[in-house]
Amino acid sequence: MIVRLSALLLVILSQVSITDAQERIRIAWAGASPANAAIWVLQEKKLLQKYGVEPEIISISASPIVLQALLAGEIDVSAISVTTLVSSRLAGADTVMILGIVRTFVDHIISQQNITAADQLKGKIGGVNRIGSTSDMGLRFALRRLNIDPEKDAKIITAGGNPERFAALTKGVINFTIMPEPFVRQALQLGFRHLFDIGSLKIPFWWNGVLTREAIVKAKRPLLLKFTRAMIEAIHFNKTHKEESKAIWGKYLRVSDQEGLERAWQTYTAAYPDNLLPTPEGVKTLLDEMAPREPKAASADPRQFVDASLVREVEATGFVKQLYKR
């Protein structure tokens, strides 16, 4: 009996020591959108654990709140909007994009049924997740491309997540909103109108990426290299395991509509770069958009907003080529 207890104790102690030996990383993501699907796969397939890293993954309601956690040192990396990167860095933060996830516009403008053309959005109220969030900046960007000044021609208010925005549309609190797949099909089923595909603009723009701080890159580079490998592997999984990926997406989005998930998979996997290389071009698009209203944006160098060194270092090992068998 004593021998058995001693053996059991040794097993427990060895497991504790292994756990303690694992590195830890704190990750936060914001927004119920397939833009964050790599994080979901990372969690479901335990990709970081393969590299001896134990992640703590947190869902937060909106990008500005995630940014606050990053700047406060409560998390190491964040999967959020690149608009958050630009606004924070222009304000003096050392935020930097280390991975590019969604490299173009992918959302849609959904409106009440009686709005049949984009110019009818003038004088109307639009709803976004939260002022300053990805959906807010994306909607304002799209409206300007449609010759509608979001500051003068329309009013944009905080309306909450996708379910809350649908409810606000139904009650007439808002007249239009911005919505990602797979929720466009749901919008049509609820009687709303698909007014405009923002992706049709084909503008180079980093919609979503992984942000951290320059101080964290310097202090935890080996850890972030492991994270980079795991994220590239997660994107590869999303692209090459469609049905399993769609099942994971459905779980996190709380969507069972297979046609909507298929549309989302087609849209987002086409927008994911294989190597997740962050490039300054997509940041420049946003800086150019902000320049007339923000002097700091006009003089900012987009190259200062990205750090491609982690991806470049992983690429140099042949990891990406091996994944995609090139």
Secondary structure, DSSP 8 states (H G I E B T S, - for coil): -HHHHHHHHHHHHHHHHHHHHSEEEEEEEESSSGGGHHHHHHHHTTTTGGGTEEEEEEEES-HHHHHHHHHTTS-SEEEEEHHHHHHHHHTT--EEEEEEEEEE---EEEE-TT--SGGGGTT-EEEESSTTSHHHHHHHHHHHHTT--TTTT-EEEE--SHHHHHHHHHHTS-SEEEE-TTHHHHHHHTT-EEEEEGGGG--EEEEEEEEEEHHHHHHSHHHHHHHHHHHHHHHHHHHH-HHHHHHHHHHHHT---HHHHHHHHHHHHHHS-SS----HHHHHHHHHHHTTT-HHHHH--GGGGB--HHHHHHHHTTHHHHHHT-
